[in-house]
Each structure stands twice: as C-alpha cells, then as structure tokens.
Amino acid sequence: MAQVNIRIDDDLKNRVDALFDELGLNMTTAFNMFVRQTLRQGGIPFEITTKTDPFYSEANMRVLRASIADMDAGRGIVRKSLEELETMENE
C-alpha cells in the first residue's frame, strides 16, 4: 500500500478533523473518497472557481446586518400575506 504525505495548516487540519469525526470519517478515509470520486468523474469532483456565493456579497451582507439590527431593536416582525410576498417577488 502506498503512503502519501501532505502538508496542511494546523488550524485547517484541526477543523477538518473535527468535521470528519462528526461524519464518522478520518483523514485517510476522506482523502480516499476524494481520490475515488476524482477518478470516477475524470476530474475534481466539485467546481473550482474564483466566483463567490452571491449570498456573501457586500450588498447582501449590509442588508443582513441592517435586518439583524432591526430585529435586535424589536422592529423585525413584519407580517405579509402570501399575495404580498408574491407581488414583491414579481417586482
């Protein structure tokens, strides 16, 4: 059996070890899963991109921070009917 040695940031390793443990895996099993999926798919088994999730855009983060501030100030409960929500969606 071959052995592979990799270098990884200590914090990153600790975080991923905790996640794998939660999933009932260890680093070796997770790495083997990654390698097998790479072979099955003929490439990296996930998209590699410089694009970020639009959820985390600065504009959306401003809206979310404002919403949190409103909630903290007790101004967060707004009730809308399904019709009102559908109208907002279509605008």
Secondary structure in CASP SS format (residue, H / E / C, confidence):
PFRMAT SS
TARGET T0000
AUTHOR 0000-0000-0000
METHOD secondary structure of the structure
MODEL  1
M C 1.00
A C 1.00
Q C 1.00
V C 1.00
N C 1.00
I C 1.00
R C 1.00
I C 1.00
D C 1.00
D H 1.00
D H 1.00
L H 1.00
K H 1.00
N H 1.00
R H 1.00
V H 1.00
D H 1.00
A H 1.00
L H 1.00
F H 1.00
D H 1.00
E H 1.00
L C 1.00
G C 1.00
L C 1.00
N C 1.00
M H 1.00
T H 1.00
T H 1.00
A H 1.00
F H 1.00
N H 1.00
M H 1.00
F H 1.00
V H 1.00
R H 1.00
Q H 1.00
T H 1.00
L H 1.00
R H 1.00
Q H 1.00
G C 1.00
G C 1.00
I C 1.00
P C 1.00
F C 1.00
E C 1.00
I C 1.00
T C 1.00
T C 1.00
K C 1.00
T C 1.00
D C 1.00
P H 1.00
F H 1.00
Y H 1.00
S C 1.00
E H 1.00
A H 1.00
N H 1.00
M H 1.00
R H 1.00
V H 1.00
L H 1.00
R H 1.00
A H 1.00
S H 1.00
I H 1.00
A H 1.00
D H 1.00
M H 1.00
D H 1.00
A C 1.00
G C 1.00
R C 1.00
G C 1.00
I C 1.00
V C 1.00
R C 1.00
K C 1.00
S C 1.00
L H 1.00
E H 1.00
E H 1.00
L H 1.00
E H 1.00
T H 1.00
M H 1.00
E H 1.00
N H 1.00
E C 1.00
END
